[in-house]
Amino acid sequence: MDRKAKIRAYKETPRPMGVFRVRNVVSGRWLIGRSVDLPAALNRQRAQLRLGGHTNRALQADWNELGAEAFAFDVLDTLTRSDAPGYDPADDLRALEAMWEERLTAEEVSRYDRK
């Protein structure tokens, strides 16, 4: 397969969507989010933290103090795309995120407040 065909195939491949978590492995604190493009969302979280510009100040402060090795970036759940015309995954992603937030909160693990 030539280079252009590989690029085209990559662009046409649907990106995994779902719920992710940024977890402080030292304290157990976590922040979850949802995205229609999980790899891009996780890369964005890492980049914001590395560059000191994450929107969650408490998470950024812990990153600055503990360093990258104290954090894990996890995909908690994925959502299968529907083939239905006009399908918008926003409501399904919100519901999936709420389910994970409830599950993690029930475990009495502290979370980073959303700002």
C-alpha positions in Angstrom: 0.0 0.0 0.0 1.4 3.4 -0.9 1.7 6.3 1.5 -1.3 8.2 0.2 -3.5 5.1 0.5 -2.3 4.5 4.1 -3.1 8.2 5.0 -6.6 7.9 3.4 -7.3 4.6 5.2 -6.2 6.2 8.6 -8.5 9.2 8.0 -11.4 7.0 7.1 -11.0 4.8 10.1 -13.5 5.8 12.8 -11.8 7.0 16.0 -12.8 5.2 19.3 -15.1 7.3 21.4 -16.0 6.9 25.1 -15.0 7.9 28.6 -11.4 8.4 29.9 -9.8 9.0 33.2 -6.7 10.9 34.4 -5.7 9.3 37.7 -3.2 10.4 40.3 -1.6 7.0 41.3 -0.2 8.5 44.5 -3.4 9.9 46.0 -6.0 8.1 43.9 -7.7 11.3 42.8 -9.2 11.2 39.4 -10.8 13.3 36.7 -13.0 11.8 34.0 -14.1 13.1 30.7 -15.8 12.0 27.5 -14.8 12.3 23.9 -15.7 11.3 20.3 -12.0 10.8 19.8 -10.4 9.1 22.8 -6.8 9.1 21.6 -6.9 12.8 20.8 -8.6 13.6 24.2 -5.9 11.7 26.1 -3.1 13.4 24.1 -4.7 16.8 24.8 -4.8 16.1 28.6 -1.2 15.1 28.6 -0.1 18.1 26.5 -2.1 20.6 28.7 -0.4 19.1 31.8 3.1 19.1 30.3 2.7 22.7 29.2 1.3 23.9 32.5 -2.1 24.9 31.0 -4.6 22.4 32.2 -8.0 23.9 33.1 -8.2 22.0 36.4 -5.8 23.9 38.7 -5.7 21.2 41.4 -4.8 18.5 38.9 -2.1 20.8 37.3 -0.7 21.6 40.8 -0.4 17.9 41.6 1.2 17.2 38.2 3.8 20.0 38.8 4.6 18.7 42.3 4.6 14.9 41.5 5.6 14.7 37.9 4.3 12.7 34.9 5.2 9.3 36.4 2.5 9.8 39.2 -0.3 9.8 36.6 -2.1 7.3 34.6 -4.3 7.9 31.6 -7.0 5.3 31.1 -9.8 4.5 28.7 -12.7 3.5 31.0 -15.3 2.5 28.4 -15.9 2.8 24.7 -19.1 3.5 22.8 -19.9 1.7 19.6 -20.9 4.0 16.8 -24.4 3.6 15.5 -25.0 3.2 11.8 -28.2 5.1 12.0 -28.4 8.2 9.8 -27.8 11.4 11.8 -26.7 9.6 14.9 -25.3 12.0 17.5 -23.4 10.3 20.3 -23.5 13.3 22.7 -26.3 12.0 24.9 -24.9 8.4 25.0 -21.5 9.8 26.0 -23.0 11.9 28.7 -24.9 8.9 30.1 -21.8 6.7 30.0 -19.7 9.4 31.8 -22.4 9.8 34.5 -22.4 6.0 35.0 -18.7 5.9 35.5 -18.7 9.0 37.7 -21.3 7.3 39.9 -19.4 4.1 40.0 -16.1 5.7 40.9 -17.6 8.0 43.5 -19.3 5.0 45.2 -15.8 3.6 45.7 -15.1 6.7 47.8 -12.1 7.6 45.8 -11.5 11.4 45.8 -11.9 13.2 42.5 -10.7 16.5 41.1 -13.5 19.0 41.0 -14.5 20.2 37.5 -13.8 23.8 36.9 
